[in-house]
């Protein structure tokens, strides 16, 4: 893994789970991790309930747009995480592949998306602790 690990979140429509995961990782790890998200069949827009649920915790994903999964995105990532949606990534040697089993927020309101959002946060926190832990503060 490079000095700055890169993570790709993949979900079929790249409109809910993968967008929330990318936003959490960016929010919690800052510039310690390079973050991407994509889908094999991207939707027209990010799920409004996901936008609302993330806004409730101070993270704005309203300007995000679903993106198509490319071989290059996988090749350039150290860790590829599918979101329990049956999507698969091209396999390259030396990459780490994870599948997070998460409920699909599609067609659900913010009330149903909140627990998914919170579960994703917990998974992302564990990922950060493993691949990009915060540097201890220097003491004089």
C-alpha positions as CSV (number, residue, x, y, z in Angstrom):
1,X,0.0,0.0,0.0
2,X,1.3,3.5,-0.9
3,X,1.9,6.2,1.7
4,X,-1.6,7.3,1.1
5,X,-3.9,4.2,0.7
6,X,-6.8,4.4,-1.8
7,X,-10.2,2.9,-1.3
8,X,-12.9,2.2,-3.9
9,X,-16.5,1.7,-2.7
10,X,-18.7,-0.2,-5.2
11,X,-22.4,-0.6,-5.4
12,X,-24.6,-1.3,-8.4
13,X,-26.2,2.2,-8.7
14,X,-23.5,4.2,-6.8
15,X,-26.4,6.1,-5.3
16,X,-26.7,5.1,-1.7
17,X,-24.4,2.9,0.3
18,X,-21.2,3.5,-1.7
19,X,-21.9,7.3,-1.7
20,X,-22.4,7.3,2.1
21,X,-19.3,5.2,2.7
22,X,-17.1,7.5,0.5
23,X,-18.5,10.5,2.3
24,X,-17.8,9.0,5.8
25,X,-14.3,8.0,4.8
26,X,-13.5,11.4,3.4
27,X,-15.0,13.1,6.5
28,X,-13.3,10.9,9.1
29,X,-9.9,10.3,7.5
30,X,-9.5,13.6,5.7
31,X,-6.5,13.6,3.3
32,X,-5.0,10.4,4.8
33,X,-6.9,8.3,2.3
34,X,-7.8,8.7,-1.4
35,X,-11.5,7.9,-1.8
36,X,-13.5,6.7,-4.9
37,X,-16.9,5.3,-5.4
38,X,-18.6,3.8,-8.5
39,X,-21.2,1.5,-9.7
40,X,-21.7,-1.0,-12.5
41,X,-25.0,0.5,-13.5
42,X,-25.0,4.0,-12.0
43,X,-28.3,5.7,-11.1
44,X,-29.3,9.2,-12.3
45,X,-28.7,10.8,-8.9
46,X,-27.8,10.1,-5.4
47,X,-30.6,8.7,-3.3
48,X,-32.4,11.7,-1.7
49,X,-32.9,9.7,1.6
50,X,-29.1,9.1,1.7
51,X,-28.5,12.8,1.1
52,X,-31.0,13.7,3.9
53,X,-29.5,11.1,6.4
54,X,-26.0,12.3,5.8
55,X,-27.0,15.9,6.1
56,X,-28.4,15.1,9.6
57,X,-24.8,14.3,10.7
58,X,-23.3,17.3,9.0
59,X,-22.1,15.7,5.8
60,X,-23.3,17.2,2.5
61,X,-23.4,14.7,-0.4
62,X,-26.0,16.6,-2.4
63,X,-23.5,17.6,-5.1
64,X,-22.3,14.0,-5.7
65,X,-23.2,12.1,-8.8
66,X,-23.2,8.4,-9.5
67,X,-20.1,7.2,-11.5
68,X,-19.5,4.2,-13.7
69,X,-17.1,1.5,-12.4
70,X,-14.0,1.3,-14.5
71,X,-11.1,-1.1,-14.6
72,X,-8.8,1.9,-14.0
73,X,-10.6,2.8,-10.8
74,X,-10.0,-0.7,-9.4
75,X,-6.4,-0.9,-10.7
76,X,-5.7,2.4,-8.9
77,X,-7.2,1.4,-5.6
78,X,-5.6,-0.5,-2.8
79,X,-8.8,-1.7,-1.2
80,X,-12.0,-2.4,-3.1
81,X,-15.2,-2.7,-1.1
82,X,-18.5,-3.9,-2.5
83,X,-21.6,-3.1,-0.5
84,X,-23.4,-6.4,-0.3
85,X,-25.2,-5.7,-3.6
86,X,-23.8,-8.6,-5.6
87,X,-21.6,-6.3,-7.6
88,X,-18.1,-7.5,-8.4
89,X,-14.9,-5.8,-9.3
90,X,-12.2,-6.8,-11.8
91,X,-9.6,-8.8,-9.8
92,X,-6.0,-7.7,-9.8
93,X,-3.2,-9.2,-7.8
94,X,-2.2,-7.3,-4.7
95,X,-5.6,-5.7,-4.1
96,X,-7.6,-6.2,-1.0
97,X,-11.3,-7.0,-1.7
98,X,-14.0,-6.8,1.0
99,X,-17.8,-7.2,0.9
100,X,-19.8,-5.3,3.5
101,X,-23.3,-6.9,3.8
102,X,-25.5,-3.8,4.1
103,X,-29.3,-3.4,3.6
104,X,-30.2,-1.6,0.3
105,X,-31.5,1.9,1.0
106,X,-33.1,2.2,-2.4
107,X,-36.8,3.3,-2.3
108,X,-36.7,3.8,1.5
109,X,-37.1,7.0,3.5
110,X,-34.5,8.7,5.7
111,X,-35.8,6.8,8.8
112,X,-34.9,3.5,7.2
113,X,-31.5,4.8,5.9
114,X,-30.3,6.1,9.3
115,X,-29.3,2.7,10.6
116,X,-27.6,1.9,7.4
117,X,-25.7,5.2,7.6
118,X,-24.6,4.4,11.1
119,X,-23.5,0.9,10.3
120,X,-21.4,2.2,7.4
121,X,-19.8,4.7,9.8
122,X,-18.8,1.9,12.1
123,X,-17.3,-0.1,9.3
124,X,-15.5,2.9,7.9
125,X,-14.0,3.7,11.4
126,X,-12.7,0.1,11.6
127,X,-11.2,0.4,8.1
128,X,-9.5,3.7,9.0
129,X,-8.0,2.2,12.1
130,X,-6.5,-0.5,10.0
131,X,-5.2,1.3,6.9
132,X,-4.7,4.9,8.0
133,X,-4.7,5.4,11.7
134,X,-4.2,8.9,13.0
135,X,-0.7,9.9,13.7
136,X,-0.1,10.4,17.5
137,X,0.3,14.1,18.4
138,X,3.9,15.1,18.8
139,X,4.8,16.0,22.3
140,X,7.5,18.4,23.3
